[in-house]
Amino acid sequence: MHKLNLAVIAIAVVVLFTGCNLKESPDKADVKTTHTGDFDPESAKQVSDTLIKELSLGNMLDLDAQDVSIHYGIDPKILDDFSAHASATEGCADEIAVFKISSRKNRQVVIDALMEKVKLKSESYKELNVKEFEKFSSNSVSLHGDYIVVAICASPASAFQILDVFYKDS
């Protein structure tokens, strides 16, 4: 009976997190910032390197264009710039990816692909590692101007606060 109760609770939590995490497209999400200016980093790499450093994420693998195509199901040709990293540690869900897309049509294609990837990855971790699954408890995908940022880590909210340094006040 105890196992049945745990299973029911686990399913309820997954449904709740999946609804909160993936229901609303980040294109429509309320991205909170204290800045009113444009999101204006020099490059996607600058953003991802800053996140990795500030979040103290170690042992991250760089993903190249072919990896991005396979890992996210995104054609790198529609990207203006990208920098993607996944943990090299087996069983670790940490992932930081930054995509610059100026085309609104392509931006939505990338958002949809990323949301699906986060959903699938979350579902696999709920069975593999509860501690790592918890990294998916809040929205992991965020839109900042022409940039889409994926932050799967212990504190995605902290990751998105770090991004404030890239806003140029008007």
MDTraj code that builds the backbone (N, CA, C; nanometers):
import mdtraj as md
import numpy as np

residues = "MET HIS LYS LEU ASN LEU ALA VAL ILE ALA ILE ALA VAL VAL VAL LEU PHE THR GLY CYS ASN LEU LYS GLU SER PRO ASP LYS ALA ASP VAL LYS THR THR HIS THR GLY ASP PHE ASP PRO GLU SER ALA LYS GLN VAL SER ASP THR LEU ILE LYS GLU LEU SER LEU GLY ASN MET LEU ASP LEU ASP ALA GLN ASP VAL SER ILE HIS TYR GLY ILE ASP PRO LYS ILE LEU ASP ASP PHE SER ALA HIS ALA SER ALA THR GLU GLY CYS ALA ASP GLU ILE ALA VAL PHE LYS ILE SER SER ARG LYS ASN ARG GLN VAL VAL ILE ASP ALA LEU MET GLU LYS VAL LYS LEU LYS SER GLU SER TYR LYS GLU LEU ASN VAL LYS GLU PHE GLU LYS PHE SER SER ASN SER VAL SER LEU HIS GLY ASP TYR ILE VAL VAL ALA ILE CYS ALA SER PRO ALA SER ALA PHE GLN ILE LEU ASP VAL PHE TYR LYS ASP SER".split()
xyz = np.array([
    [0.0826, -0.1188, 0.0000],
    [0.0000, 0.0000, 0.0000],
    [0.0873, 0.1256, 0.0000],
    [0.1956, 0.1215, 0.0775],
    [0.2876, 0.2368, 0.0849],
    [0.3459, 0.2681, -0.0531],
    [0.3841, 0.1620, -0.1281],
    [0.4402, 0.1823, -0.2621],
    [0.3364, 0.2407, -0.3562],
    [0.2120, 0.1984, -0.3419],
    [0.1046, 0.2505, -0.4248],
    [0.0839, 0.3991, -0.3974],
    [0.0841, 0.4376, -0.2700],
    [0.0702, 0.5793, -0.2340],
    [0.1845, 0.6621, -0.2914],
    [0.3072, 0.6108, -0.2813],
    [0.4227, 0.6814, -0.3370],
    [0.4104, 0.6963, -0.4889],
    [0.3629, 0.5915, -0.5534],
    [0.3462, 0.5969, -0.6983],
    [0.2425, 0.7018, -0.7383],
    [0.1314, 0.7076, -0.6650],
    [0.0266, 0.8060, -0.6929],
    [0.0801, 0.9477, -0.6698],
    [0.1540, 0.9671, -0.5618],
    [0.2127, 1.0990, -0.5339],
    [0.3119, 1.1367, -0.6434],
    [0.3956, 1.0421, -0.6835],
    [0.4946, 1.0691, -0.7889],
    [0.4260, 1.1088, -0.9191],
    [0.3204, 1.0404, -0.9548],
    [0.2468, 1.0740, -1.0777],
    [0.1852, 1.2124, -1.0664],
    [0.1280, 1.2433, -0.9513],
    [0.0676, 1.3754, -0.9301],
    [0.1726, 1.4854, -0.9409],
    [0.2897, 1.4629, -0.8835],
    [0.3977, 1.5619, -0.8904],
    [0.4426, 1.5811, -1.0340],
    [0.4584, 1.4717, -1.1079],
    [0.5009, 1.4816, -1.2482],
    [0.3990, 1.5595, -1.3294],
    [0.2714, 1.5300, -1.3103],
    [0.1664, 1.6013, -1.3829],
    [0.1689, 1.7492, -1.3469],
    [0.1846, 1.7778, -1.2193],
    [0.1895, 1.9166, -1.1744],
    [0.3092, 1.9885, -1.2350],
    [0.4292, 1.9279, -1.2251],
    [0.5501, 1.9921, -1.2781],
    [0.5444, 2.0039, -1.4294],
    [0.4951, 1.9022, -1.4949],
    [0.4865, 1.9079, -1.6400],
    [0.3925, 2.0196, -1.6817],
    [0.2827, 2.0351, -1.6140],
    [0.1892, 2.1429, -1.6454],
    [0.2504, 2.2789, -1.6211],
    [0.3202, 2.2950, -1.5105],
    [0.3813, 2.4248, -1.4780],
    [0.4984, 2.4540, -1.5691],
    [0.5734, 2.3517, -1.6008],
    [0.6981, 2.3723, -1.6722],
    [0.6774, 2.3894, -1.8219],
    [0.5778, 2.3250, -1.8775],
    [0.5712, 2.3173, -2.0220],
    [0.4419, 2.3698, -2.0820],
    [0.3504, 2.4139, -2.0020],
    [0.2202, 2.4548, -2.0521],
    [0.2287, 2.5804, -2.1374],
    [0.3031, 2.6761, -2.0911],
    [0.3087, 2.8047, -2.1590],
    [0.4397, 2.8181, -2.2343],
    [0.4305, 2.8567, -2.3592],
    [0.5503, 2.8794, -2.4384],
    [0.6279, 2.9951, -2.3799],
    [0.7633, 2.9867, -2.3770],
    [0.8395, 3.0979, -2.3234],
    [0.8212, 3.2238, -2.4073],
    [0.7722, 3.2096, -2.5301],
    [0.7450, 3.3265, -2.6129],
    [0.6353, 3.4110, -2.5488],
    [0.5483, 3.3459, -2.4714],
    [0.4384, 3.4158, -2.4057],
    [0.4617, 3.4291, -2.2554],
    [0.5677, 3.3659, -2.2050],
    [0.5947, 3.3681, -2.0614],
    [0.6381, 3.5069, -2.0175],
    [0.6179, 3.5326, -1.8908],
    [0.6571, 3.6601, -1.8325],
    [0.8016, 3.6497, -1.7865],
    [0.8938, 3.6999, -1.8666],
    [1.0347, 3.6977, -1.8324],
    [1.0613, 3.8195, -1.7466],
    [1.0927, 3.7948, -1.6208],
    [1.1109, 3.9047, -1.5267],
    [1.2546, 3.9547, -1.5308],
    [1.2695, 4.0841, -1.5357],
    [1.3997, 4.1477, -1.5299],
    [1.3824, 4.2854, -1.4695],
    [1.4889, 4.3351, -1.4132],
    [1.4825, 4.4692, -1.3555],
    [1.5194, 4.5740, -1.4597],
    [1.5475, 4.5300, -1.5812],
    [1.5918, 4.6197, -1.6880],
    [1.4808, 4.6434, -1.7893],
    [1.4845, 4.7587, -1.8500],
    [1.3852, 4.7907, -1.9526],
    [1.4474, 4.7921, -2.0913],
    [1.5769, 4.7722, -2.1013],
    [1.6463, 4.7799, -2.2293],
    [1.6484, 4.6481, -2.3028],
    [1.7319, 4.6436, -2.4058],
    [1.7439, 4.5259, -2.4904],
    [1.8410, 4.4247, -2.4307],
    [1.8153, 4.2985, -2.4580],
    [1.9069, 4.1915, -2.4219],
    [2.0146, 4.1929, -2.5290],
    [2.1385, 4.2257, -2.4930],
    [2.2394, 4.2551, -2.5939],
    [2.3786, 4.2007, -2.5595],
    [2.3927, 4.0695, -2.5520],
    [2.5259, 4.0138, -2.5302],
    [2.6071, 4.0172, -2.6598],
    [2.7378, 3.9958, -2.6493],
    [2.8229, 3.9904, -2.7686],
    [2.7982, 3.8640, -2.8490],
    [2.7678, 3.7538, -2.7794],
    [2.7484, 3.6263, -2.8483],
    [2.6749, 3.5279, -2.7568],
    [2.6260, 3.4200, -2.8172],
    [2.5636, 3.3128, -2.7394],
    [2.6665, 3.2492, -2.6471],
    [2.7892, 3.2371, -2.6939],
    [2.8976, 3.1789, -2.6122],
    [2.9227, 3.2631, -2.4878],
    [2.9203, 3.3940, -2.5008],
    [2.9403, 3.4801, -2.3849],
    [2.8330, 3.4524, -2.2789],
    [2.7094, 3.4361, -2.3224],
    [2.5991, 3.4094, -2.2294],
    [2.6180, 3.2729, -2.1633],
    [2.6434, 3.1692, -2.2426],
    [2.6568, 3.0346, -2.1846],
    [2.7786, 3.0254, -2.0928],
    [2.8907, 3.0852, -2.1332],
    [3.0101, 3.0826, -2.0473],
    [2.9845, 3.1525, -1.9143],
    [2.9129, 3.2639, -1.9188],
    [2.8796, 3.3369, -1.7955],
    [2.7919, 3.2517, -1.7050],
    [2.6913, 3.1874, -1.7617],
    [2.6024, 3.1021, -1.6815],
    [2.6794, 2.9861, -1.6188],
    [2.7620, 2.9203, -1.6976],
    [2.8377, 2.8053, -1.6470],
    [2.9298, 2.8487, -1.5327],
    [2.9963, 2.9617, -1.5505],
    [3.0875, 3.0113, -1.4470],
    [3.0116, 3.0519, -1.3208],
    [2.9076, 3.1330, -1.3360],
    [2.8346, 3.1858, -1.2201],
    [2.7567, 3.0781, -1.1447],
    [2.7133, 2.9756, -1.2158],
    [2.6396, 2.8665, -1.1522],
    [2.7322, 2.7550, -1.1036],
    [2.8618, 2.7716, -1.1280],
    [2.9638, 2.6728, -1.0882],
    [2.9335, 2.5342, -1.1432],
    [2.8982, 2.5301, -1.2704],
    [2.8709, 2.4027, -1.3357],
    [3.0022, 2.3503, -1.3942],
    [3.0447, 2.2374, -1.3473],
    [3.1705, 2.1805, -1.3950],
    [3.1480, 2.0636, -1.4875],
    [3.2538, 2.0239, -1.5543],
    [3.2532, 1.9054, -1.6397],
    [3.1445, 1.9108, -1.7476],
    [3.1390, 2.0243, -1.8171],
    [3.0393, 2.0429, -1.9231],
    [3.1032, 2.0172, -2.0593],
    [3.0318, 1.9459, -2.1449],
    [3.0751, 1.9198, -2.2811],
    [3.0198, 2.0266, -2.3744],
    [3.1012, 2.0732, -2.4680],
    [3.0533, 2.1642, -2.5722],
    [2.9824, 2.0815, -2.6786],
    [2.8654, 2.1276, -2.7209],
    [2.7919, 2.0607, -2.8280],
    [2.8132, 2.1375, -2.9568],
    [2.8548, 2.0678, -3.0627],
    [2.8747, 2.1338, -3.1914],
    [2.7447, 2.1296, -3.2726],
    [2.7502, 2.1780, -3.3957],
    [2.6291, 2.1871, -3.4789],
    [2.5624, 2.0509, -3.4979],
    [2.6413, 1.9479, -3.5212],
    [2.5843, 1.8147, -3.5386],
    [2.5188, 1.7665, -3.4090],
    [2.5842, 1.7919, -3.2947],
    [2.5274, 1.7544, -3.1654],
    [2.3944, 1.8258, -3.1408],
    [2.3901, 1.9552, -3.1751],
    [2.2668, 2.0338, -3.1562],
    [2.1540, 1.9751, -3.2405],
    [2.1876, 1.9379, -3.3621],
    [2.0884, 1.8782, -3.4510],
    [2.0335, 1.7482, -3.3923],
    [2.1229, 1.6638, -3.3423],
    [2.0816, 1.5347, -3.2871],
    [2.0150, 1.5517, -3.1507],
    [2.0768, 1.6275, -3.0623],
    [2.0317, 1.6405, -2.9237],
    [1.8978, 1.7145, -2.9118],
    [1.8829, 1.8232, -2.9893],
    [1.7626, 1.9059, -2.9776],
    [1.6660, 1.8907, -3.0949],
    [1.7102, 1.8291, -3.2034],
    [1.6248, 1.8194, -3.3213],
    [1.6079, 1.9536, -3.3909],
    [1.7120, 2.0362, -3.3826],
    [1.7091, 2.1706, -3.4418],
    [1.8102, 2.1759, -3.5558],
    [1.7671, 2.2267, -3.6698],
    [1.8584, 2.2471, -3.7821],
    [1.9457, 2.3685, -3.7520],
    [2.0760, 2.3505, -3.7328],
    [2.1638, 2.4628, -3.6990],
    [2.1634, 2.5748, -3.8033],
    [2.1194, 2.5451, -3.9243],
    [2.1165, 2.6468, -4.0300],
    [2.0170, 2.7589, -4.0010],
    [1.9173, 2.7325, -3.9160],
    [1.8192, 2.8381, -3.8854],
    [1.8637, 2.9247, -3.7675],
    [1.9760, 2.8889, -3.7076],
    [2.0272, 2.9635, -3.5933],
    [2.1252, 3.0709, -3.6394],
    [2.1148, 3.1893, -3.5816],
    [2.2126, 3.2942, -3.6081],
    [2.3408, 3.2682, -3.5297],
    [2.3265, 3.2090, -3.4122],
    [2.4386, 3.1807, -3.3237],
    [2.3889, 3.0824, -3.2191],
    [2.4784, 3.0015, -3.1652],
    [2.4406, 2.9131, -3.0553],
    [2.5634, 2.8736, -2.9753],
    [2.5383, 2.8349, -2.8540],
    [2.6403, 2.7771, -2.7676],
    [2.5663, 2.6835, -2.6730],
    [2.5969, 2.5551, -2.6820],
    [2.5235, 2.4561, -2.6030],
    [2.6215, 2.3661, -2.5288],
    [2.5839, 2.3314, -2.4058],
    [2.6696, 2.2508, -2.3192],
    [2.5826, 2.1543, -2.2395],
    [2.6299, 2.0329, -2.2254],
    [2.5621, 1.9324, -2.1436],
    [2.6642, 1.8704, -2.0500],
    [2.6185, 1.8271, -1.9358],
    [2.7083, 1.7679, -1.8379],
    [2.7724, 1.6411, -1.8934],
    [2.9018, 1.6275, -1.8679],
    [2.9741, 1.5071, -1.9065],
    [2.9655, 1.4004, -1.7983],
    [2.9079, 1.4359, -1.6852],
    [2.8943, 1.3429, -1.5736],
    [2.7710, 1.2565, -1.5952],
    [2.7915, 1.1263, -1.5962],
    [2.6810, 1.0345, -1.6188],
    [2.5728, 1.0533, -1.5130],
    [2.4496, 1.0629, -1.5577],
    [2.3364, 1.0768, -1.4668],
    [2.3084, 1.2190, -1.4218],
    [2.3871, 1.3144, -1.4685],
    [2.3679, 1.4545, -1.4308],
    [2.2877, 1.5256, -1.5403],
    [2.1826, 1.5951, -1.5024],
    [2.0929, 1.6598, -1.5987],
    [2.1392, 1.7989, -1.6415],
    [2.2428, 1.8547, -1.5771],
    [2.2832, 1.9927, -1.6053],
    [2.3028, 2.0173, -1.7542],
    [2.2473, 2.1300, -1.7980],
    [2.2538, 2.1663, -1.9388],
    [2.2339, 2.3170, -1.9503],
    [2.3187, 2.3805, -2.0276],
    [2.3058, 2.5226, -2.0576],
    [2.3147, 2.5358, -2.2092],
    [2.2161, 2.5996, -2.2681],
    [2.2179, 2.6205, -2.4125],
    [2.1599, 2.7585, -2.4431],
    [2.2234, 2.8270, -2.5365],
    [2.1805, 2.9607, -2.5760],
    [2.1718, 2.9627, -2.7278],
    [2.0565, 3.0030, -2.7772],
    [2.0326, 3.0072, -2.9210],
    [1.9890, 3.1473, -2.9605],
    [2.0538, 3.2035, -3.0614],
    [2.0106, 3.3326, -3.1146],
    [1.9398, 3.3063, -3.2468],
    [1.8175, 3.3557, -3.2561],
    [1.7358, 3.3381, -3.3762],
    [1.6625, 3.4682, -3.4013],
    [1.6936, 3.5346, -3.5111],
    [1.6280, 3.6626, -3.5392],
    [1.4933, 3.6442, -3.6083],
    [1.4741, 3.5335, -3.6777],
    [1.3479, 3.5068, -3.7462],
    [1.2426, 3.4615, -3.6462],
    [1.1329, 3.5356, -3.6388],
    [1.0256, 3.5014, -3.5440],
    [0.9692, 3.3619, -3.5732],
    [0.9537, 3.3277, -3.7001],
    [0.9016, 3.1964, -3.7390],
    [0.9959, 3.0861, -3.6904],
    [1.1261, 3.1030, -3.7172],
    [1.2240, 3.0036, -3.6738],
    [1.2357, 2.9995, -3.5216],
    [1.2184, 3.1134, -3.4569],
    [1.2247, 3.1194, -3.3107],
    [1.1195, 3.0264, -3.2505],
    [0.9986, 3.0293, -3.3054],
    [0.8929, 2.9432, -3.2511],
    [0.9233, 2.7958, -3.2768],
    [0.9831, 2.7645, -3.3908],
    [1.0234, 2.6263, -3.4205],
    [1.1235, 2.5788, -3.3155],
    [1.2211, 2.6637, -3.2841],
    [1.3233, 2.6284, -3.1856],
    [1.2617, 2.6169, -3.0460],
    [1.1764, 2.7103, -3.0084],
    [1.1093, 2.7032, -2.8779],
    [1.0333, 2.5724, -2.8639],
    [0.9575, 2.5370, -2.9659],
    [0.8797, 2.4125, -2.9608],
    [0.9711, 2.2906, -2.9454],
    [1.0815, 2.2875, -3.0209],
    [1.1759, 2.1753, -3.0123],
    [1.2398, 2.1683, -2.8732],
    [1.2756, 2.2834, -2.8187],
    [1.3382, 2.2856, -2.6865],
    [1.2405, 2.2436, -2.5778],
    [1.1184, 2.2903, -2.5862],
    [1.0177, 2.2524, -2.4866],
    [0.9935, 2.1011, -2.4897],
    [0.9888, 2.0447, -2.6088],
    [0.9700, 1.9001, -2.6218],
    [1.0902, 1.8255, -2.5642],
    [1.2115, 1.8741, -2.5932],
    [1.3330, 1.8108, -2.5414],
    [1.3348, 1.8149, -2.3881],
    [1.3021, 1.9300, -2.3300],
    [1.3001, 1.9425, -2.1841],
    [1.1955, 1.8478, -2.1252],
    [1.0810, 1.8386, -2.1889],
    [0.9754, 1.7489, -2.1410],
    [1.0229, 1.6034, -2.1416],
    [1.0822, 1.5609, -2.2530],
    [1.1293, 1.4223, -2.2641],
    [1.2421, 1.3937, -2.1653],
    [1.3338, 1.4878, -2.1522],
    [1.4455, 1.4696, -2.0595],
    [1.3942, 1.4626, -1.9157],
    [1.2984, 1.5477, -1.8826],
    [1.2389, 1.5473, -1.7496],
    [1.1748, 1.4122, -1.7196],
    [1.1007, 1.3604, -1.8162],
    [1.0337, 1.2318, -1.7969],
    [1.1341, 1.1187, -1.7755],
    [1.2475, 1.1236, -1.8446],
    [1.3466, 1.0177, -1.8256],
    [1.4126, 1.0280, -1.6882],
    [1.4362, 1.1492, -1.6396],
    [1.5004, 1.1650, -1.5093],
    [1.4079, 1.1332, -1.3926],
    [1.2787, 1.1406, -1.4114],
    [1.1894, 1.1077, -1.2999],
    [1.2057, 0.9618, -1.2598],
    [1.2450, 0.8779, -1.3540],
    [1.2683, 0.7367, -1.3258],
    [1.4129, 0.7101, -1.2851],
    [1.5065, 0.7851, -1.3426],
    [1.6485, 0.7591, -1.3210],
    [1.7038, 0.8154, -1.1905],
    [1.6678, 0.9407, -1.1613],
    [1.7344, 1.0090, -1.0511],
    [1.6460, 1.1234, -1.0013],
    [1.5837, 1.1046, -0.8878],
    [1.4900, 1.2038, -0.8336],
    [1.5596, 1.3377, -0.8076],
    [1.6821, 1.3339, -0.7573],
    [1.7554, 1.4578, -0.7296],
    [1.7744, 1.5381, -0.8586],
    [1.8106, 1.4699, -0.9649],
    [1.8290, 1.5380, -1.0937],
    [1.6941, 1.5804, -1.1521],
    [1.5907, 1.5020, -1.1290],
    [1.4568, 1.5363, -1.1768],
    [1.4099, 1.6695, -1.1192],
    [1.4495, 1.6975, -0.9958],
    [1.4097, 1.8225, -0.9308],
    [1.4598, 1.9459, -1.0057],
    [1.5621, 1.9302, -1.0876],
    [1.6153, 2.0433, -1.1652],
    [1.5148, 2.0901, -1.2711],
    [1.4137, 2.0106, -1.2960],
    [1.3116, 2.0443, -1.3948],
    [1.1869, 2.1046, -1.3312],
    [1.1935, 2.1390, -1.2031],
    [1.0732, 2.1810, -1.1312],
    [1.0246, 2.3204, -1.1668],
    [1.1040, 2.3995, -1.2349],
    [1.0582, 2.5311, -1.2786],
    [1.0886, 2.5462, -1.4276],
    [1.0391, 2.6511, -1.4854],
    [1.0568, 2.6686, -1.6290],
    [1.2046, 2.6744, -1.6640],
    [1.2490, 2.5850, -1.7488],
    [1.3893, 2.5730, -1.7858],
    [1.4233, 2.6475, -1.9135],
    [1.3239, 2.7000, -1.9828],
    [1.3445, 2.7675, -2.1106],
    [1.2940, 2.9105, -2.0976],
    [1.3735, 3.0034, -2.1468],
    [1.3381, 3.1447, -2.1331],
    [1.3738, 3.2197, -2.2607],
    [1.2914, 3.3162, -2.2958],
    [1.3133, 3.3979, -2.4145],
    [1.3606, 3.5360, -2.3719],
    [1.4696, 3.5809, -2.4336],
    [1.5279, 3.7131, -2.4061],
    [1.5606, 3.7771, -2.5400],
    [1.4722, 3.8619, -2.5897],
    [1.4953, 3.9227, -2.7210],
    [1.5034, 3.8146, -2.8276],
    [1.6144, 3.8139, -2.9032],
    [1.6354, 3.7123, -3.0069],
    [1.7000, 3.5851, -2.9521],
    [1.7224, 3.5801, -2.8220],
    [1.7908, 3.4669, -2.7599],
    [1.6936, 3.3790, -2.6825],
    [1.7126, 3.2486, -2.6986],
    [1.6404, 3.1505, -2.6196],
    [1.7446, 3.0820, -2.5327],
    [1.7177, 3.0767, -2.4034],
    [1.8135, 3.0195, -2.3093],
    [1.7505, 2.8979, -2.2416],
    [1.8245, 2.7884, -2.2423],
    [1.7854, 2.6679, -2.1699],
    [1.8798, 2.6569, -2.0513],
    [1.8237, 2.6477, -1.9328],
    [1.9040, 2.6331, -1.8114],
    [1.8452, 2.5209, -1.7270],
    [1.9037, 2.4039, -1.7391],
    [1.8650, 2.2908, -1.6559],
    [1.9773, 2.2759, -1.5546],
    [1.9475, 2.3158, -1.4330],
    [2.0477, 2.3164, -1.3265],
    [1.9744, 2.3215, -1.1934],
    [2.0493, 2.3237, -1.0862],
    [1.9875, 2.3234, -0.9538],
    [1.8975, 2.4443, -0.9316],
    [1.9281, 2.5565, -0.9981],
    [1.8475, 2.6770, -0.9790],
    [1.8304, 2.7555, -1.1097],
    [1.7345, 2.7124, -1.1945],
    [1.7118, 2.7876, -1.3182],
    [1.6746, 2.9340, -1.2917],
    [1.6057, 2.9601, -1.1821],
    [1.5689, 3.0985, -1.1489],
    [1.6942, 3.1832, -1.1292],
    [1.7955, 3.1277, -1.0639],
    [1.9225, 3.2000, -1.0477],
    [1.9886, 3.2229, -1.1814],
    [1.9797, 3.1244, -1.2689],
    [2.0388, 3.1387, -1.4023],
    [1.9762, 3.2565, -1.4749],
    [1.8459, 3.2672, -1.4680],
    [1.7786, 3.3753, -1.5397],
    [1.8047, 3.5107, -1.4744],
    [1.8304, 3.5136, -1.3440],
    [1.8702, 3.6394, -1.2784],
    [2.0091, 3.6816, -1.3246],
    [2.0971, 3.5859, -1.3449],
    [2.2323, 3.6159, -1.3934],
    [2.2259, 3.6846, -1.5292],
    [2.1261, 3.6514, -1.6085],
    [2.1133, 3.7084, -1.7425],
    [2.0895, 3.8594, -1.7414],
    [2.0499, 3.9130, -1.6280],
    [2.0256, 4.0574, -1.6184],
    [2.1475, 4.1393, -1.6597],
    [2.2683, 4.0849, -1.6433],
    [2.3881, 4.1616, -1.6800],
    [2.3955, 4.1913, -1.8296],
    [2.3192, 4.1185, -1.9086],
    [2.3226, 4.1380, -2.0536],
    [2.2169, 4.2356, -2.1047],
    [2.1365, 4.2891, -2.0142],
    [2.0376, 4.3870, -2.0564],
    [2.1010, 4.5253, -2.0602],
    [2.0806, 4.5934, -2.1716],
    [2.1285, 4.7308, -2.1882],
    [2.0121, 4.8227, -2.1624],
    [2.0193, 4.8985, -2.0534],
    [1.9102, 4.9894, -2.0186],
    [1.8941, 5.0973, -2.1241],
    [1.7675, 5.1298, -2.1490],
    [1.7379, 5.2351, -2.2471],
    [1.7698, 5.3701, -2.1919],
])
top = md.Topology()
chain = top.add_chain()
for i, resn in enumerate(residues, 1):
    res = top.add_residue(resn, chain, resSeq=i)
    for name in ("N", "CA", "C"):
        top.add_atom(name, md.element.get_by_symbol(name[0]), res)
traj = md.Trajectory(xyz[None], top)
